[in-house]
Amino acid sequence: MKDYFKFHVTFVLNITDVDDKIIVRGRQQHLLEEFNDTARRKGTATVEETCLAALQAYISKNLPLLPSETAPEEVSKQVDKHYDLVIHGKSLDGGVPGDKEAKIKMHIKTALAASEAMTSLKTDSIPSKDFNDRVQDILLPYLDSLYGSTINANNHSIFTKLTKKFEDRFMEDVRALNCVDPDVVTRVTEYGQQIVDFVGKVEKNGFAYRTSDGSVYFDIDAFEAANHNYARLEPWNRNDKDLQADGEGALTKKTSEKRSDADFALWKSSKAGEPSWPSPWGNGRPGWHIECSAMASDKLGSQLDIHSGGVDLAFPHHDNELAQSEAYWCDKDQQTQHQWVNYFMHMGHLSIQGSKMSKSLKNFTTIREALGRGDWTPRGLRIVFLLGGWREGIEITDDLVKEGSSWEDKVNNFFIKMNDMLDKQPSNRRADSPQEDPQKPAWQPLQKARTDVFDALCDSFNTPSAMRAISELISDYNSADKATLTIDQLLATGRWVTFITNMFGLNGPASISDPSIGWSGIDVPKFAKPYLTSISQLRDTLRQQARSSSNKLDSEQLKLLASQPAALQPTEDVAEAVPYQKLLSTFCTDVSALAPSPTHSQDILQLCDRIRDVHLWNLGIYLEDRADGVPSLIRPVTKELRAAKANEKAQQEAREQAKRLALAEREKAEKAKEEKGRVSHLEMFKTEEWSAWDEDGVPVKDKEGVEVTKSRGKKLRKEWERQRKVHEAWREANGLEVP
């Protein structure tokens, strides 16, 4: 986007590598490693004892409806009994299920996994790694509750080992999505003294105060008394106790020395088991919000153009950042409030089944998992994000996935067919700068698309509207009479769509100034082109002749046709070209072997279909047949083409299955009819149900000797008549005499 608007951007990425959650998690992982070492020395009994205590502590805290001393083998039964509503997608209070129920499901999953592993341990039926993986989520908080305060917190690597691992993963993942690297990366653990100095100046300016334990708090009342506004981003949340508590962190000690409940920590005195840095107030560590202010101010100064983050950070995190930064940078004598940030970009969340995708809910899929499984490509993910917009939040649904695939396929086809059109033009013209004439009607779709995209991106980077404008331009191009389009129009349209897709990062590292048209994946390998072109040309000729009512090819003509591409020599020594060379040779051999027969044309067409649908397809190449003598289009097999073929195959199988079922039903009906026809109407009622019959075999008395009523007799006679007709028809069909 910076290239589109010609912005000069300094991208600073602040990394929080120490806060309450990181301290707890780093400490927990450290203690778990120590526990595993001890367990290996002391044996299974110690593991069982500790895991049982951990499970019961976990249940007591997170699944309070269960008896706290529930045995591992009883957990599943108790969960079904007490949390049946949640398990079946309902809420405990009768309302709409949400994050609360998602967390309960997460805790149930954790408790069940641990209890099953503990039960299996007693029978030695679980590998140690599987056991450790399934019990670690109950052990981590339990071990921390026992030993968290005993670790050597001066060893900061206990905490940074964890954060460095995830920082590296994060950078690998965003690079895989073709996101640009930051110009500057800052980390809290590298900014200890600068943060102390920052807090000191806020205190000196009269907007902070220290408490007896060595903590420093921001003074909101003093800040507002100096004509500053607090909680400008989400003023409606400024008194939300839950958000305030979340902003302070789980390790923060409650104190009666705060001047206001809303005042927040700039500097926290460190307790046992927490990392610390020296300061005028005693050993401590940064508050959550102050670190971002200090690091960003150090790199960007007194004002930031754009500050981004998740929408859940608006209050209290970003509101507190604003307050403390403006308290730092303000001049006591100035009458107006200092503005630290010009624009905030609060990103919407990814959601799954109505709940925010988050680590705490364990309902997330990592980027590397999604790409590694082949569920997504970097381009596909970026397209979905662009279609969803950056601030509204995105619910990953089947409809959104289909919309993204459809958009990508549409642009893919546009690029392939645009390049096919341009390949028919003089090669020297492709390097030209197109001469545009915006006044002519034929240029209006491109002019409109340019305007619509510009307006959309100026409207708070409205990428969904921009994506629609691109799609509409391609629709206009697809419906246009190609014979009326000049090479200037082709070049201008193709290059502009390429420019926008490159700008949106949909073409890997390609520059927006790249004059080529298209994105990666639309062309076949260069080394394969000579062979594929020869296969396609020979195939087109064969199909045209096979469909012609005259000029049928004889054996000699077929051999002559096949001899020309067969003589093609490799232009370069590329091992990857061998399969294409072999396929061309095989195709030519098969063509030469075709012998004249009554089914000669059909044999040729079947051979042509097989080369397209099987051999080339297996090499990742698709020949798209076109009407009116236009040569086939050589293109790579795409995900959409594979999906279409799989769908066609599934439909064909469904049709064949329907035919088989219909045939089976007909055969069943015929068999039933055959069996029914065999039965003589004279014998059909000779069963234990009756005791007397008339001369035709129609019952007159039931098995107790009671005479059949008149109405019942009429019904039986009708049945007899129907069977008589069926039986006589059967006898006649089988050449038997009809009595």
SEFI-818708 format. One line per 10 residues: number of its first residue (from 0); their letters; for each residue x, y, z of C-alpha. Coordinates in Angstrom, 2 decimals. Each point is the difference from the previous one (the first is absolute). Layout:
<recs>
NUM	A	X/Y/Z  ... .
</recs>
This chain:
<recs>
0	MKDYFKFHVT	0.00/0.00/0.00  2.91/2.36/0.69  1.09/-0.40/-3.63  -3.52/0.78/-1.26  -0.26/3.25/1.95  3.75/0.74/-0.20  0.23/0.21/3.79  3.35/0.02/1.81  -0.49/-2.55/2.76  2.20/-0.97/2.93 .
10	FVLNITDVDD	-1.47/-3.23/1.30  0.80/-0.63/3.67  -1.00/-3.31/1.57  -0.13/-0.02/3.80  0.40/-3.46/1.52  -1.21/-0.56/3.54  2.38/-2.67/1.19  -0.87/0.41/3.67  -3.39/0.55/1.61  -2.15/-1.81/2.55 .
20	KIIVRGRQQH	-1.14/-2.72/-2.41  3.49/-0.56/-1.38  1.49/-0.12/3.50  -2.50/-2.66/1.05  0.36/-2.03/-3.19  3.79/0.18/-0.09  0.15/-0.97/3.66  -2.43/-2.87/-0.55  2.00/-1.41/-2.91  3.19/0.22/2.05 .
30	LLEEFNDTAR	-1.61/-1.82/2.93  -1.48/-2.65/-2.30  3.45/-0.77/-1.40  1.32/-0.37/3.53  -2.94/-2.24/0.95  0.56/-2.26/-3.02  3.66/-0.36/0.95  -0.98/-0.90/3.55  -2.70/-2.41/-1.17  2.51/-1.90/-2.12 .
40	RKGTATVEET	2.12/-0.54/3.10  -2.76/-0.76/2.54  -2.35/-2.07/-2.14  -3.70/-0.42/-0.71  -1.32/0.27/3.57  1.13/3.62/0.31  -1.53/0.85/-3.36  -3.35/-1.57/0.92  -0.15/1.77/3.35  0.84/3.42/-1.43 .
50	CLAALQAYIS	-2.32/-0.38/-2.99  -2.92/-0.99/2.23  0.48/3.08/2.17  0.37/2.17/-3.12  -3.16/-1.44/-1.58  -2.09/0.61/3.10  1.34/3.56/0.34  -0.80/0.65/-3.68  -3.53/-1.35/0.37  -0.62/1.99/3.18 .
60	KNLPLLPSET	0.99/3.26/-1.71  -1.33/-0.45/-3.53  -2.85/-2.56/0.21  -1.60/0.82/3.34  -3.15/-2.05/-0.66  2.09/-3.17/0.26  0.92/-1.45/3.40  3.50/1.34/0.72  1.35/-3.46/0.95  -1.25/-1.71/-3.17 .
70	APEEVSKQVD	2.19/-2.99/-0.87  1.50/-0.12/-3.51  -2.18/-2.93/-1.07  -3.14/1.88/1.13  0.67/3.30/-1.82  -1.81/-0.90/-3.23  -3.09/-1.19/1.87  -0.11/3.11/2.19  0.47/2.33/-2.98  -2.94/-1.63/-1.81 .
80	KHYDLVIHGK	-2.10/0.39/3.12  0.78/3.63/0.88  0.90/1.63/-3.34  -2.36/-1.78/-2.39  -1.50/3.30/-1.21  3.37/1.49/-0.92  1.16/-3.19/-1.72  -3.08/0.13/-2.24  0.52/3.61/-1.02  -2.22/1.73/2.54 .
90	SLDGGVPGDK	0.73/2.47/2.78  -0.22/-0.67/3.71  -2.28/2.97/0.64  -2.38/-0.55/-2.94  1.36/2.86/-2.10  2.05/-0.03/-3.18  3.25/-1.97/0.38  3.15/2.09/-0.39  3.58/0.31/1.24  -0.96/-1.21/3.49 .
100	EAKIKMHIKT	-1.27/-3.30/-1.38  3.00/-0.21/-2.36  2.32/0.25/3.01  -1.96/-2.66/1.87  0.31/-2.31/-3.00  3.74/0.70/-0.07  0.30/-0.88/3.71  -2.07/-3.16/-0.51  2.28/-1.04/-2.86  3.07/0.61/2.16 .
110	ALAASEAMTS	-1.39/-1.91/2.99  -1.12/-2.94/-2.15  3.34/-0.24/-1.81  1.89/0.00/3.30  -2.30/-2.46/1.75  0.12/-2.45/-2.93  3.79/0.22/-0.07  0.20/-0.61/3.76  -2.29/-3.03/-0.29  2.11/-1.38/-2.84 .
120	LKTDSIPSKD	3.19/0.54/2.01  -1.16/-2.55/2.56  -0.04/-2.68/-2.71  3.20/1.23/-1.71  -1.99/0.41/-3.22  1.09/3.53/-0.90  3.37/1.24/-1.36  1.73/2.47/2.31  -0.06/2.84/-2.55  -3.75/-0.37/-0.54 .
130	FNDRVQDILL	-0.52/-0.09/3.75  2.04/3.17/0.54  -1.82/1.84/-2.79  -3.42/-0.87/1.46  0.70/0.85/3.65  2.12/3.12/-0.41  -2.95/2.41/-0.01  -1.04/-1.12/3.50  3.58/-0.21/1.28  1.10/3.48/-1.12 .
140	PYLDSLYGST	-2.27/2.05/2.32  0.36/-2.50/2.84  3.81/-0.01/-0.01  0.04/3.78/-0.23  -2.30/0.29/3.03  2.44/-2.13/1.99  3.40/1.14/-1.21  -0.44/3.14/-2.09  1.44/2.30/2.64  3.13/-2.13/0.44 .
150	INANNHSIFT	1.58/0.37/-3.44  2.99/2.23/-0.65  -1.81/2.83/-1.78  3.28/1.88/-0.55  0.60/-2.54/-2.74  -2.04/1.81/-2.65  0.61/-2.81/-2.50  -2.70/-1.98/1.83  -2.47/2.43/-1.52  1.72/1.13/-3.22 .
160	KLTKKFEDRF	0.60/-3.59/-1.14  -3.78/-0.32/-0.34  -0.56/3.37/-1.66  2.92/-0.40/-2.43  -1.48/-3.29/-1.19  -3.35/1.61/-0.79  1.57/3.17/-1.41  1.94/-2.12/-2.50  -3.12/-1.97/-0.88  -2.00/3.18/-0.44 .
170	MEDVRALNCV	2.56/1.51/-2.37  0.16/-3.24/-2.02  -3.79/-0.13/-0.26  -0.56/3.61/-1.07  2.82/-0.31/-2.54  -1.75/-3.08/-1.36  -3.05/2.23/-0.53  2.20/2.53/-1.83  -0.27/2.65/2.70  2.79/2.58/-0.01 .
180	DPDVVTRVTE	2.62/-0.14/2.74  0.01/2.85/2.52  2.70/2.63/-0.36  0.64/-0.09/3.75  -0.71/-2.66/2.63  -0.01/0.93/3.70  -0.23/-2.34/3.00  -0.95/0.87/3.57  2.90/-1.94/1.53  2.44/2.21/-1.96 .
190	YGQQIVDFVG	-1.64/3.23/1.22  0.19/-0.26/3.78  1.84/3.27/0.66  -1.91/1.98/-2.66  -3.29/-1.09/1.56  1.21/1.05/3.46  0.95/3.41/-1.42  -3.38/0.30/-1.72  -1.91/-0.74/3.21  2.24/2.44/1.85 .
200	KVEKNGFAYR	-0.91/2.85/-2.32  -3.75/-0.76/0.26  0.41/0.13/3.79  2.01/3.22/-0.23  -2.74/1.57/-2.15  -2.45/-0.66/2.83  -2.02/-2.81/-1.57  1.25/-2.99/2.01  0.54/-0.98/3.63  1.89/-2.74/1.79 .
210	TSDGSVYFDI	-1.33/-2.40/2.64  1.77/-1.46/2.99  0.73/-3.34/-1.70  2.05/1.72/-2.72  -2.67/0.12/-2.71  -0.88/3.10/-2.02  -3.57/0.77/-1.15  -1.36/2.41/-2.57  -2.14/2.74/1.55  -3.10/0.30/-2.21 .
220	DAFEAANHNY	-1.57/2.78/2.11  3.14/2.14/-0.28  0.14/-0.67/-3.73  -3.59/1.14/-0.55  0.43/2.94/2.35  2.72/1.24/-2.37  -2.56/0.21/-2.84  0.84/-3.40/-1.48  -2.61/-2.53/-1.06  0.23/-3.59/1.21 .
230	ARLEPWNRND	-1.53/-3.03/-1.78  -0.54/1.81/-3.28  -0.17/-3.21/-2.03  -2.70/-1.78/1.99  -1.36/2.42/2.63  -2.95/-2.31/0.65  2.40/-2.62/1.42  1.99/2.18/2.40  -1.83/-1.39/3.06  -0.03/-3.63/-1.12 .
240	KDLQADGEGA	1.60/-1.81/2.94  0.69/-3.21/-1.94  1.87/1.84/-2.77  1.93/2.02/2.57  1.02/-3.17/1.83  1.02/-1.67/-3.24  2.14/3.01/-0.84  1.83/-0.20/3.32  0.81/-3.71/-0.33  -0.57/-3.03/2.16 .
250	LTKKTSEKRS	3.23/0.45/2.02  -0.69/3.56/1.11  -0.44/0.34/3.75  -3.09/1.78/1.18  0.82/3.16/1.93  -2.00/2.46/2.06  2.48/2.75/-0.90  -1.42/0.64/-3.47  -1.63/3.42/-0.16  -2.64/-1.30/-2.39 .
260	DADFALWKSS	-1.08/-3.50/-0.95  0.57/0.90/-3.65  3.64/1.05/0.51  2.32/-2.46/-1.72  3.53/-1.22/0.64  2.90/1.61/-1.84  2.57/-1.91/2.04  -0.65/-3.12/2.07  2.06/-1.13/2.96  1.18/-3.53/-0.71 .
270	KAGEPSWPSP	-0.92/-2.87/2.27  1.88/-3.24/0.42  0.02/-1.93/-3.26  -0.35/3.12/-2.18  2.74/1.65/-2.09  1.16/3.44/1.09  2.09/3.01/-0.95  1.50/2.63/2.29  -1.85/3.31/0.37  -0.23/2.98/2.38 .
280	WGNGRPGWHI	-3.05/-1.66/1.52  1.65/-3.35/0.58  0.36/-3.13/-2.12  -3.00/-0.43/-2.23  -1.28/-0.47/-3.52  -1.99/1.99/-2.56  -3.76/0.23/0.06  -1.66/-1.45/-3.09  -0.81/3.32/-1.69  3.14/2.04/0.72 .
290	ECSAMASDKL	2.32/-2.20/-2.03  -1.70/0.83/-3.32  0.05/3.72/0.73  3.68/0.01/0.93  1.16/-2.11/-2.96  -2.14/1.75/-2.64  0.94/3.44/1.30  3.68/-0.94/-0.07  -0.20/-0.92/-3.69  -2.68/2.37/-1.32 .
300	GSQLDIHSGG	0.07/2.95/2.34  -2.85/2.09/1.33  -2.57/-0.93/-2.64  -1.03/-3.13/-1.92  -2.02/0.13/-3.18  -1.53/-3.47/0.36  -0.21/-2.35/2.98  -1.51/-3.45/-0.62  -1.15/-2.95/2.07  -2.92/-2.28/0.65 .
310	VDLAFPHHDN	-3.38/1.57/0.75  0.06/-1.59/3.47  3.00/2.20/0.87  -1.82/3.31/-0.44  -0.86/0.15/3.71  1.82/-0.06/2.27  3.29/-0.64/-1.79  -0.02/2.65/-2.71  -1.92/2.52/2.07  2.60/-0.38/2.74 .
320	ELAQSEAYWC	2.82/0.25/-2.53  -1.47/3.27/-1.25  -0.34/1.43/3.48  3.50/-0.86/1.23  1.66/1.02/-3.30  -1.76/3.36/-0.07  0.89/0.44/3.67  3.64/-0.63/-0.94  0.11/2.27/-3.03  -2.19/2.83/1.23 .
330	DKDQQTQHQW	1.35/3.41/0.92  -1.41/1.14/3.32  -0.45/3.52/-1.34  -1.90/-1.00/-3.16  -3.75/0.53/0.02  -0.96/-2.70/-2.50  0.34/-3.75/0.34  2.97/-1.62/-1.70  -1.09/-2.50/-2.67  2.26/-3.05/0.01 .
340	VNYFMHMGHL	-1.82/-2.06/-2.68  -1.78/1.37/-3.07  -1.81/-3.20/-1.03  -0.71/-3.30/1.68  -0.65/-3.10/-2.12  -1.79/-2.54/2.15  -0.11/-3.34/-1.78  -3.03/-2.27/0.15  0.39/-3.58/1.17  -0.16/-3.27/-1.84 .
350	SIQGSKMSKS	-2.95/-1.97/1.32  -1.00/-3.65/-0.07  -3.59/-0.97/0.79  -0.65/3.38/1.57  3.01/-0.01/2.37  3.18/2.00/-0.47  2.88/-2.17/-1.17  2.37/0.13/2.95  2.70/-1.92/1.80  -1.92/0.19/3.28 .
360	LKNFTTIREA	-3.00/-1.77/-1.56  2.23/-2.49/-1.84  -2.23/0.38/-3.06  2.71/1.22/-2.34  1.84/-1.28/-3.03  3.47/1.39/-0.55  1.08/1.42/-3.33  2.63/-2.70/-0.44  -2.56/-2.73/0.72  -2.47/1.42/-2.53 .
370	LGRGDWTPRG	2.69/0.37/-2.67  1.68/-3.30/0.86  -3.21/-2.02/-0.32  -0.74/1.59/-3.36  -3.31/1.41/1.25  1.18/3.44/-1.07  2.64/1.72/-2.08  1.56/3.33/1.01  -1.89/1.63/-2.86  -3.29/-1.64/1.01 .
380	LRIVFLLGGW	0.31/1.19/3.60  0.84/3.55/-1.05  -2.98/0.06/-2.39  -2.37/-1.05/2.80  1.44/2.68/2.29  -0.36/2.63/-2.74  -3.60/-1.05/-0.68  -0.81/0.16/3.70  1.62/3.35/0.73  2.45/0.89/2.73 .
390	REGIEITDDL	-2.26/1.37/2.73  -3.34/-1.82/-0.25  1.28/-3.38/1.11  -0.25/-3.12/-2.12  -2.12/-3.07/0.64  1.56/-2.90/-1.88  -3.02/-1.57/-1.69  -0.49/-2.27/-3.00  -1.54/2.93/-1.88  3.04/2.21/0.62 .
400	VKEGSSWEDK	2.38/-2.77/-1.06  -2.01/-0.50/-3.21  -0.03/3.75/-0.66  3.77/0.15/0.37  0.55/-3.00/-2.28  -2.38/1.44/-2.59  1.78/3.38/0.02  3.41/-1.64/-0.36  -1.19/-2.27/-2.81  -1.53/2.95/-1.84 .
410	VNNFFIKMND	3.22/2.01/0.13  2.04/-3.09/-0.88  -2.05/-0.61/-3.15  0.20/3.68/-0.88  3.79/-0.02/0.12  0.29/-3.26/-1.96  -2.31/1.15/-2.79  1.40/3.52/-0.05  3.50/-1.37/-0.59  -1.38/-2.35/-2.64 .
420	MLDKQPSNRR	-1.50/3.01/-1.82  3.25/1.95/0.27  2.07/-2.93/-1.26  -1.81/0.42/-3.33  1.23/3.61/-0.25  3.41/1.08/-1.37  2.58/-0.73/2.70  1.54/3.47/-0.16  -3.32/1.61/1.00  -0.14/-1.72/3.40 .
430	ADSPQEDPQK	2.80/2.22/1.27  -1.77/3.18/-1.06  -1.72/2.41/2.34  -3.67/-0.11/-1.03  -1.47/3.13/-1.54  -3.21/0.67/1.90  -3.01/1.96/-1.21  -2.30/0.38/3.05  -2.63/1.80/-2.06  -0.85/-3.06/-2.07 .
440	PAWQPLQKAR	-2.74/-2.28/1.41  2.23/-3.08/-0.25  2.31/1.52/2.64  -2.77/0.78/2.48  0.03/-3.33/1.94  3.71/0.40/0.80  -0.42/3.66/0.97  -2.94/-0.88/2.24  1.93/-2.82/1.68  2.95/2.30/0.71 .
450	TDVFDALCDS	-2.29/2.59/1.54  -1.97/-2.54/2.02  3.13/-1.61/1.43  1.51/3.37/0.90  -3.21/1.13/1.69  -0.29/-3.31/1.87  3.56/0.12/1.32  -0.43/3.64/1.02  -3.06/-1.12/1.98  1.98/-1.46/2.92 .
460	FNTPSAMRAI	1.69/-2.59/-2.24  -3.30/-1.58/-1.03  1.49/-3.07/-1.66  -3.32/-1.89/-0.50  -1.23/2.79/-2.27  3.33/0.09/-1.81  -0.18/-3.75/-0.60  -3.51/0.38/-1.42  1.21/2.72/-2.38  2.70/-2.32/-1.36 .
470	SELISDYNSA	-2.56/-2.78/-0.46  -2.38/2.34/-1.83  2.77/1.15/-2.37  0.81/-3.63/-0.85  -3.70/-0.70/-0.60  -0.11/2.96/-2.41  3.09/-1.32/-1.77  -1.41/-3.54/-0.24  -3.22/1.24/-1.60  1.73/2.35/-2.46 .
480	DKATLTIDQL	0.39/-0.84/-3.67  3.71/-0.87/-0.04  0.27/0.80/-3.70  -0.66/3.67/0.82  2.66/0.28/2.71  3.30/1.60/-0.97  3.35/-1.15/1.33  0.17/3.25/1.99  -3.21/-0.90/1.80  1.20/-3.54/0.64 .
490	LATGRWVTFI	3.33/1.20/1.38  -1.50/2.75/2.13  -2.68/-2.25/1.51  2.32/-2.96/0.61  2.76/2.12/1.52  -2.36/1.91/2.28  -1.59/-3.16/1.42  3.52/-1.38/0.48  1.07/3.23/1.72  -2.90/-0.23/2.49 .
500	TNMFGLNGPA	0.48/-3.70/0.74  3.73/0.56/0.50  -0.77/2.96/2.25  -2.32/-2.21/2.07  2.83/-2.51/0.42  -1.71/-2.73/-2.03  3.00/-0.73/-2.19  2.75/-0.85/2.44  2.91/2.45/-0.02  -0.89/1.47/-3.44 .
510	SISDPSIGWS	0.48/3.76/-0.25  -2.88/2.27/-0.94  2.23/1.44/-2.72  0.34/-3.42/-1.70  -1.29/0.53/-3.58  -0.99/-3.66/-0.48  -3.64/-1.03/0.13  -1.30/-2.59/2.44  1.12/-1.72/3.18  1.89/-3.16/0.82 .
520	GIDVPKFAKP	-1.61/-3.29/-0.89  -1.67/0.98/-3.29  2.68/-1.27/-2.36  1.34/-3.44/-0.75  3.71/-0.69/0.58  2.18/1.63/-2.64  1.97/-3.21/-0.63  -3.25/-1.88/-0.70  -1.47/2.48/-2.49  1.51/-1.41/-3.24 .
530	YLTSISQLRD	-1.34/-3.48/0.75  -3.39/1.20/1.21  -0.41/2.23/-3.03  0.78/-2.92/-2.33  -2.43/-2.28/1.86  -2.71/2.65/-0.11  0.48/0.78/-3.70  0.02/-3.68/-1.02  -3.06/-0.65/2.13  -1.89/3.00/-1.45 .
540	TLRQQARSSS	0.71/-1.22/-3.53  -1.12/-3.54/0.79  -3.24/1.16/1.66  -0.81/2.33/-2.90  0.52/-2.76/-2.56  -1.89/-2.61/2.06  -3.02/2.31/0.24  0.10/0.86/-3.71  -2.41/-1.79/-2.33  2.65/-0.05/-2.72 .
550	NKLDSEQLKL	3.80/-0.18/-0.28  0.31/-2.95/2.37  3.60/-0.77/0.92  1.44/-3.29/-1.22  2.86/-1.89/1.65  2.74/1.70/-2.01  -1.35/3.46/0.76  -0.19/-0.83/3.71  3.61/-1.19/-0.01  1.08/3.16/-1.81 .
560	LASQPAALQP	-1.80/2.21/2.52  1.53/-1.88/2.91  3.52/0.06/-1.42  0.35/3.78/0.10  -0.37/0.65/3.77  1.71/-3.32/0.75  3.17/1.44/-1.52  0.01/2.90/2.47  3.33/0.17/1.81  0.46/1.30/3.55 .
570	TEDVAEAVPY	1.05/3.64/-0.05  1.69/-0.24/3.37  1.19/-2.71/2.33  -2.69/0.15/2.67  -0.78/-3.22/1.87  -3.49/1.27/0.84  -0.81/0.10/-3.73  0.40/-3.77/-0.43  -3.64/-0.93/0.89  -1.32/2.49/-2.59 .
580	QKLLSTFCTD	2.44/-1.25/-2.64  -1.01/-3.62/0.69  -3.71/0.87/-0.16  0.46/1.68/-3.39  1.87/-3.05/-1.28  -2.67/-2.39/1.33  -2.80/2.10/-1.50  1.70/0.00/-3.41  0.51/-3.77/0.19  -3.67/-0.54/0.88 .
590	VSALAPSPTH	-1.11/2.23/-2.87  2.22/-1.89/-2.48  -1.45/-3.31/1.18  -3.61/0.99/-0.69  -1.35/-2.28/-2.71  -2.97/0.72/-2.29  -3.21/-1.51/1.34  -3.73/0.70/0.12  0.66/1.77/3.31  3.04/1.90/-1.28 .
600	SQDILQLCDR	-1.28/3.50/0.92  -1.21/-1.19/3.39  3.39/-1.62/0.70  1.77/3.28/-0.79  -2.30/2.04/2.26  0.38/-2.50/2.85  3.78/0.21/-0.30  -0.21/3.82/0.06  -2.23/-0.05/3.06  2.31/-2.41/1.80 .
610	IRDVHLWNLG	3.07/2.17/-0.59  -1.91/3.00/1.39  -1.91/-1.57/2.88  2.57/-2.49/1.26  3.59/0.45/-1.13  0.24/3.80/-0.11  -2.24/0.37/3.04  2.34/-2.23/2.01  2.86/2.33/-0.96  -1.99/3.00/1.29 .
620	IYLEDRADGV	-0.89/1.27/-3.48  -3.48/0.68/-1.36  -0.91/0.46/-3.66  -3.08/2.20/-0.24  -1.76/-0.78/-3.27  -1.51/2.99/-1.81  -2.56/0.32/-2.77  0.19/1.41/-3.54  3.43/-1.43/-0.75  1.73/2.01/2.74 .
630	PSLIRPVTKE	3.06/-1.94/1.24  -0.29/-1.65/3.40  1.19/2.06/2.94  2.92/-1.53/1.90  -0.27/0.80/3.70  1.00/-1.41/3.38  -2.45/-2.08/1.99  -1.29/2.21/2.81  -1.73/-0.78/3.28  -3.28/1.16/-1.53 .
640	LRAAKANEKA	0.43/-2.28/-3.04  0.75/-2.93/2.31  -3.08/0.82/2.06  -2.13/0.24/-3.15  1.30/-3.34/-1.26  -0.55/-1.62/3.41  -3.53/1.40/0.05  -0.65/-1.25/-3.54  1.35/-3.42/0.97  -2.19/-0.05/3.12 .
650	QQEAREQAKR	-3.06/0.94/-2.06  0.82/-2.69/-2.57  0.40/-2.57/2.77  -3.29/1.15/1.50  -1.72/-0.40/-3.39  1.49/-3.45/-0.44  -1.00/-0.95/3.54  -3.53/1.23/-0.68  -0.08/-2.14/-3.16  1.22/-3.03/1.94 .
660	LALAEREKAE	-2.62/0.54/2.69  -2.74/0.47/-2.59  1.11/-3.17/-1.78  0.07/-1.89/3.28  -3.50/1.27/0.81  -1.25/-1.06/-3.43  1.58/-3.42/0.37  -1.48/-0.31/3.48  -3.43/0.98/-1.31  0.31/-2.44/-2.91 .
670	KAKEEKGRVS	1.04/-2.75/2.37  -2.92/0.76/2.31  -2.31/0.04/-2.99  1.43/-3.33/-1.16  -0.48/-1.55/3.44  -3.51/1.38/0.26  -0.90/-1.27/-3.47  1.07/-3.53/0.86  -2.70/-0.28/2.68  -3.24/-1.48/-1.37 .
680	HLEMFKTEEW	-3.19/1.85/0.86  -1.49/-3.42/0.68  2.56/-0.66/2.74  0.69/3.47/1.39  -2.39/-0.30/2.97  0.84/-3.63/0.88  1.55/0.95/3.36  -0.62/-0.66/3.68  -1.94/3.24/0.21  -3.00/-1.68/-1.68 .
690	SAWDEDGVPV	-1.82/-3.30/0.48  -2.42/-0.18/-3.02  0.06/1.30/-3.59  -2.35/0.09/-2.98  0.74/-1.69/-3.35  2.27/2.95/-1.05  2.04/-0.18/3.20  -1.54/3.12/1.56  -0.35/-0.37/3.81  -3.54/-0.45/1.42 .
700	KDKEGVEVTK	0.97/-0.83/3.62  2.84/1.18/2.25  2.23/-2.37/1.98  -2.56/-0.18/2.88  -2.70/-1.06/-2.47  -1.85/3.31/0.09  -1.50/0.96/-3.35  1.56/2.93/-1.80  -2.21/3.07/-0.03  -1.45/1.26/-3.25 .
710	SRGKKLRKEW	2.14/3.15/-0.05  3.16/-1.93/0.81  -0.86/-2.52/-2.69  -0.22/2.78/-2.60  3.47/1.26/0.93  1.46/-3.49/-0.19  -1.62/-0.53/-3.41  1.58/3.25/-1.28  3.43/-1.15/1.20  -0.60/-3.34/-1.72 .
720	ERQRKVHEAW	-0.89/1.75/-3.30  3.14/2.14/0.10  2.21/-3.02/0.66  -1.75/-1.98/-2.76  0.97/2.66/-2.54  3.57/0.16/1.29  0.40/-3.79/-0.03  -1.51/-0.44/-3.47  2.27/2.76/-1.35  3.00/-1.77/1.51 .
730	REANGLEVP	-1.00/-3.35/-1.51  -0.47/1.60/-3.38  3.38/1.77/0.19  1.69/-3.28/0.84  -1.73/-1.96/-2.79  -2.28/-1.94/2.32  -3.60/-0.87/-0.72  -2.50/2.35/1.57  -2.86/-2.07/1.58 .
</recs>
